[in-house]
Amino acid sequence: MSPSSLAPFMSVWLMYPSRPSFRRHTQPMYKLFFNLVFRRMDPEQAHYLAFRWIRLAARVPVLRTFVAAALAPRYGELRTEALGLRMHGPFGLAAGFDKNAVAIDGMSMLGFDHIEIGTVTAQPQPGNPKKRLFRLVKDRALINRMGFNNEGSEAVAERLGARRPVFTTTVGVNIGKTKAVAEEEAIGDYVTSTERLAAHADYLVVNVSSPNTPGLRNLQATEALRPLLRAVREAADRTVIGRRVPLLVKIAPDLADEDVDAVADLALELGLDGIIATNTTIAREGLGLKSDPALVKETGGLSGAPVKERSIEVLSRLYARVGDRITLVGVGGIENAEDAWQRILAGATLVQGYSAFVYEGPFWSRAVHKGLAARLANSPYATLAEAVGAGTRKAAR
């Protein structure tokens, strides 16, 4: 049986999850499916196959209704206000999964409260040569050196402009530097994408932290970051009339503590709306990686469970610096509801995931929401907003 012939099976599987006995077996079923099908495929091919199924399901009215009912139940207590936006909950899909804004409804159907598309560059580009995506199954991690493969900001803007949403969701747009553009011309490159995309974004993210575009991380230095963020802010303001598009910056876990502090101070100085912490890491040492050393040595950004500790350290440090003055988004190694809850206690108003989706499957978002609701109910906090930063504040006393 070919992988593509299993699509009908997956659709039927997702249509009947309301029976309690069935729900208890969904995770083992997905793990079996992962081991029998996806694990035997090239990771990038598996990604596009799953992507195709998700998009197909979202196009079929009856099917998408069943799937959304099963995978996207709403918990009123998790409703979240962030960046001036109202969301069903705090848990979203990180950038990198839907680079070209082709599956927003599909990912919303799976229960994500916000979808961050991209990274999008001003010019279309194929990304780095294949093979460029690797699974570290023993570590529940991924290594990627995709290189911002995307159709370019003009094409993505046209797609977003023509979109007729099936599901109401928050859409963030993550922008990065075109590889062929010199570092000294980066500001103009980001501004071009901003002018094209800001009108279609509920929020905008400046990505200066991917390790897979040469020279990109140099832009995290405050002397380079300050003029870049100012230029993007000005471009968004003159392009979009009648509303202010929230602007965030995404940083790497590999920044030294003093550089994290510097970015926090810069965000306050410039009036940024938020910081996303963190992107993938280039580190390998000290992470306790158990996978084949040949895999571990692959170049690119490491994501998933191994970045959890450093990501939460950066998040806590940011919250201690900025408090509630700007919105923090926690991402990196979030595998379950407990991980998401710990990010909220550390200071995140919003949390995002990506890598664990590969290992947990389509019921992942549902499980995270259910677990978050249970943790909130068993906590001393009346609302999710009260829990934000409570752990960091307690540690500081």
C-alpha positions in Angstrom: 0.0 0.0 0.0 1.4 3.3 -1.0 1.4 6.3 1.4 -0.9 8.3 -0.8 -3.4 5.4 -0.9 -3.8 5.7 2.9 -5.4 9.2 2.7 -9.0 7.7 2.7 -8.1 5.7 5.8 -6.8 8.8 7.6 -10.0 10.7 6.7 -12.2 8.0 8.0 -10.1 7.8 11.2 -10.5 11.5 11.8 -14.3 11.4 11.2 -15.1 9.1 14.1 -13.2 10.3 17.1 -16.2 11.1 19.3 -16.4 7.6 20.8 -14.5 7.5 24.1 -13.1 4.0 23.4 -11.8 5.3 20.0 -10.2 8.4 21.5 -8.2 6.3 23.9 -6.6 4.5 21.0 -5.9 7.4 18.7 -2.4 8.1 20.0 -1.1 4.5 19.7 -2.7 4.4 16.3 -0.9 7.4 15.1 2.4 6.1 16.5 1.9 2.9 14.7 1.1 4.8 11.5 4.2 7.0 12.0 6.4 4.0 12.4 4.9 2.1 9.5 4.7 5.0 7.0 6.2 8.3 7.8 9.3 7.1 9.5 10.2 5.1 6.4 9.8 8.1 4.2 12.2 11.1 3.6 11.1 13.6 6.3 10.4 16.3 3.7 8.3 14.0 1.5 6.4 12.9 4.6 5.8 16.5 5.5 4.3 17.3 2.1 2.2 14.2 2.1 0.7 15.0 5.5 0.3 18.6 4.3 -1.7 17.4 1.3 -4.0 15.4 3.4 -4.7 18.3 5.8 -5.4 20.6 2.9 -7.7 18.0 1.2 -9.7 17.5 4.4 -10.2 21.2 4.8 -11.7 21.5 1.3 -14.4 19.0 2.0 -17.2 20.7 3.9 -18.7 17.7 5.7 -15.2 16.2 6.5 -13.8 19.4 7.8 -16.8 19.9 10.1 -16.3 16.5 11.6 -12.5 17.0 12.0 -12.9 20.4 13.6 -15.5 19.1 16.0 -13.1 16.3 17.0 -9.8 18.1 17.1 -10.7 21.7 17.9 -13.1 21.8 20.9 -13.2 25.2 22.5 -12.5 25.8 26.1 -14.0 29.2 27.2 -11.5 29.4 30.1 -8.6 29.4 27.7 -9.7 32.4 25.6 -6.8 34.7 25.3 -6.2 38.4 24.5 -2.8 39.2 23.1 -1.4 41.8 20.8 -4.7 43.5 20.8 -6.3 40.3 19.3 -8.8 37.9 20.7 -8.0 34.2 20.3 -9.7 30.9 21.2 -6.7 29.9 23.2 -3.0 30.5 23.6 -1.6 27.6 21.5 -0.5 28.2 18.0 1.4 26.7 15.1 5.0 28.1 14.8 6.4 29.4 11.6 8.0 26.8 9.2 5.2 24.4 8.7 3.0 26.5 6.3 5.6 28.5 4.5 3.4 29.8 1.7 0.0 30.3 3.5 -1.7 27.3 1.7 -3.1 25.5 4.7 -4.3 28.1 7.2 -7.8 26.6 7.3 -6.4 23.1 7.5 -4.2 23.9 10.5 -7.1 25.8 12.2 -9.3 22.7 11.6 -6.7 20.8 13.6 -7.2 23.1 16.6 -4.4 25.6 16.5 -5.5 29.0 17.9 -3.2 31.0 15.7 -1.2 30.1 12.6 2.1 31.7 11.9 2.9 31.4 8.2 6.4 31.7 6.6 9.2 32.4 6.8 8.5 34.5 3.7 11.2 36.4 1.9 10.9 39.3 -0.6 12.1 37.1 -3.5 11.0 33.6 -4.1 13.8 31.0 -3.4 14.1 27.2 -3.5 16.0 27.0 -0.2 19.1 24.9 0.4 19.8 21.7 -1.5 18.1 18.5 -0.4 18.5 16.5 1.8 17.7 19.2 4.3 15.4 17.9 7.0 16.3 15.2 9.5 14.4 13.4 12.2 16.1 12.6 15.5 13.5 10.2 16.7 15.2 9.1 19.9 15.5 12.7 20.9 12.0 13.7 19.6 13.8 16.4 17.7 14.3 17.7 14.1 17.3 19.2 12.4 16.5 21.4 9.4 18.5 23.5 7.0 15.6 24.4 4.7 16.9 27.8 4.0 13.7 29.8 3.8 12.3 27.9 0.8 9.1 29.8 -0.2 7.3 31.4 -3.1 8.2 35.0 -2.2 6.2 37.7 -0.5 4.4 38.8 -3.7 2.9 35.4 -4.3 2.0 34.9 -0.6 0.4 38.3 -0.4 -1.8 37.5 -3.4 -2.8 34.2 -1.8 -3.6 35.9 1.5 -5.5 38.7 -0.3 -7.7 36.1 -2.2 -8.3 33.9 0.8 -11.9 33.3 2.0 -11.6 31.9 5.5 -13.5 28.8 6.4 -12.4 29.0 10.1 -11.8 32.2 12.0 -8.2 32.2 13.2 -5.4 34.6 13.9 -2.8 34.7 11.1 0.8 35.8 11.8 3.2 36.5 9.0 6.9 35.7 9.6 9.3 37.5 7.3 13.0 36.9 6.7 15.9 38.0 4.5 16.3 36.7 0.9 19.5 34.7 0.8 20.8 36.5 -2.3 20.5 39.9 -0.7 23.6 41.2 0.9 23.5 41.8 4.7 23.9 45.6 4.2 20.8 45.6 2.0 18.7 43.5 4.4 16.5 46.5 5.6 15.2 47.1 2.1 14.5 43.4 1.6 12.4 43.3 4.8 10.7 46.5 4.0 9.6 45.1 0.6 8.0 42.1 2.3 6.4 44.3 4.9 4.8 46.5 2.3 3.4 43.5 0.5 2.3 41.5 3.5 1.4 43.8 6.4 -2.1 44.4 5.3 -2.8 40.7 5.4 -1.2 40.0 8.8 -2.9 40.0 12.1 0.6 40.3 13.4 4.0 40.5 11.8 7.3 38.8 12.9 10.8 39.8 11.9 12.9 36.6 11.9 16.6 37.3 12.4 17.3 34.1 14.2 17.3 31.2 11.6 20.8 29.6 11.4 20.2 28.6 7.7 20.6 31.9 6.0 24.2 33.2 6.0 24.7 36.3 8.0 21.1 36.5 9.2 21.8 36.0 12.9 24.2 39.0 12.8 21.1 41.1 12.5 20.2 40.2 16.1 23.0 42.6 17.4 21.2 45.6 18.6 23.1 48.0 16.4 21.8 46.2 13.4 18.4 45.3 14.8 17.4 48.8 15.8 17.3 50.3 12.3 15.8 47.1 10.9 12.9 47.1 13.3 12.3 50.8 12.9 12.2 50.5 9.2 9.7 47.6 9.3 7.5 49.4 11.8 7.5 52.5 9.6 6.7 50.5 6.5 3.8 48.7 8.2 2.4 52.0 9.5 2.4 53.7 6.1 1.1 50.6 4.3 -1.8 49.7 6.6 -4.2 52.6 7.3 -6.8 52.3 10.1 -5.1 49.8 12.3 -1.7 49.1 13.9 -0.2 45.8 12.9 1.5 44.3 15.9 5.3 43.8 15.4 7.4 41.1 17.0 10.9 39.8 16.7 12.0 36.2 16.9 15.3 35.4 18.6 17.6 32.5 18.9 18.2 30.4 22.0 22.0 30.7 21.4 22.1 34.4 22.4 24.2 35.1 25.4 22.2 36.3 28.4 23.5 39.9 28.1 22.3 39.9 24.4 18.9 38.6 25.5 18.7 41.5 27.9 19.8 43.9 25.1 17.0 42.7 22.8 14.5 43.0 25.7 15.6 46.6 26.3 15.5 47.4 22.6 12.0 46.0 22.3 10.8 48.4 25.0 12.7 51.3 23.5 11.1 50.8 20.1 7.7 50.0 21.4 7.6 46.5 19.9 4.5 44.4 20.6 6.3 41.2 21.4 9.2 38.8 21.3 9.2 35.2 20.2 11.5 33.0 22.2 13.0 30.9 20.7 14.0 29.7 17.2 16.1 26.6 16.6 19.6 26.1 18.0 23.0 25.4 16.4 24.2 23.9 19.7 24.7 20.1 20.0 27.0 19.7 23.0 25.4 19.4 26.5 22.0 18.5 25.2 22.2 14.8 26.0 21.4 13.8 22.4 20.9 10.0 22.0 20.5 9.8 18.2 23.0 8.5 15.7 26.1 10.7 15.9 26.0 11.0 12.1 22.5 12.6 12.3 23.5 14.8 15.2 26.4 16.2 13.2 24.1 17.4 10.4 24.3 21.2 10.0 21.1 23.2 10.6 18.8 24.3 13.3 17.9 21.8 16.0 14.3 21.9 17.3 12.2 19.8 19.6 12.7 18.4 23.1 16.4 19.2 23.4 15.9 23.0 23.1 13.3 23.0 25.9 15.6 24.0 28.8 17.3 26.8 27.1 14.2 28.2 25.5 12.4 28.4 28.9 15.5 30.1 30.4 15.5 32.8 27.7 11.7 33.2 28.1 12.0 33.6 31.9 14.9 36.1 31.5 12.9 38.2 29.0 9.8 38.3 31.3 12.0 39.3 34.3 13.2 42.2 32.1 10.0 43.3 30.4 7.2 42.0 32.6 3.8 42.6 31.2 4.8 45.5 29.0 5.1 43.5 25.9 3.7 40.1 24.8 6.1 37.1 25.0 5.6 34.0 22.9 7.1 30.8 24.1 8.3 28.2 21.5 10.9 25.5 21.4 10.5 22.0 22.8 6.8 22.3 23.7 5.6 18.7 23.5 2.5 18.6 25.8 0.2 20.6 28.0 2.7 20.6 30.9 5.3 22.2 28.7 2.9 24.8 27.5 1.8 25.5 31.1 5.4 25.9 32.3 5.9 28.5 29.5 2.9 30.4 30.6 4.1 30.4 34.2 7.5 31.6 32.9 5.9 34.6 31.1 4.4 33.5 27.8 1.0 34.8 26.9 1.1 32.7 23.8 2.8 29.4 23.1 3.7 27.7 19.8 4.7 24.3 18.6 5.9 22.5 15.5 8.3 19.7 15.9 6.1 17.7 18.3 3.4 17.7 15.8 5.5 15.3 13.7 5.6 12.8 16.6 2.2 13.4 18.2 0.0 13.6 15.2 -3.4 15.3 14.6 -4.7 14.9 18.1 -1.8 16.9 19.6 -3.5 20.3 19.7 -6.6 18.8 21.3 -4.5 17.1 24.0 -2.7 20.4 24.8 -5.9 22.3 25.1 -7.5 19.7 27.3 -4.4 19.5 29.5 -4.1 23.3 29.8 -7.8 23.6 30.9 -7.2 21.0 33.5 -4.1 22.7 34.9 -5.8 26.0 35.0 -8.7 24.5 36.9 -6.4 23.0 39.5 -4.3 26.1 39.9 -4.7 29.1 42.2 -5.3 31.4 39.2 -8.8 32.4 38.1 -7.8 33.1 34.5 -5.0 32.2 32.2 -3.9 35.8 32.2 -3.3 35.6 35.9 -0.9 32.7 35.4 1.3 34.4 32.9 4.7 35.0 34.5 3.6 33.8 37.9 6.5 31.3 38.1 9.1 33.9 37.2 7.6 36.4 39.6 7.7 33.8 42.4 11.3 32.9 41.7 12.3 36.6 41.9 10.9 37.0 45.4 
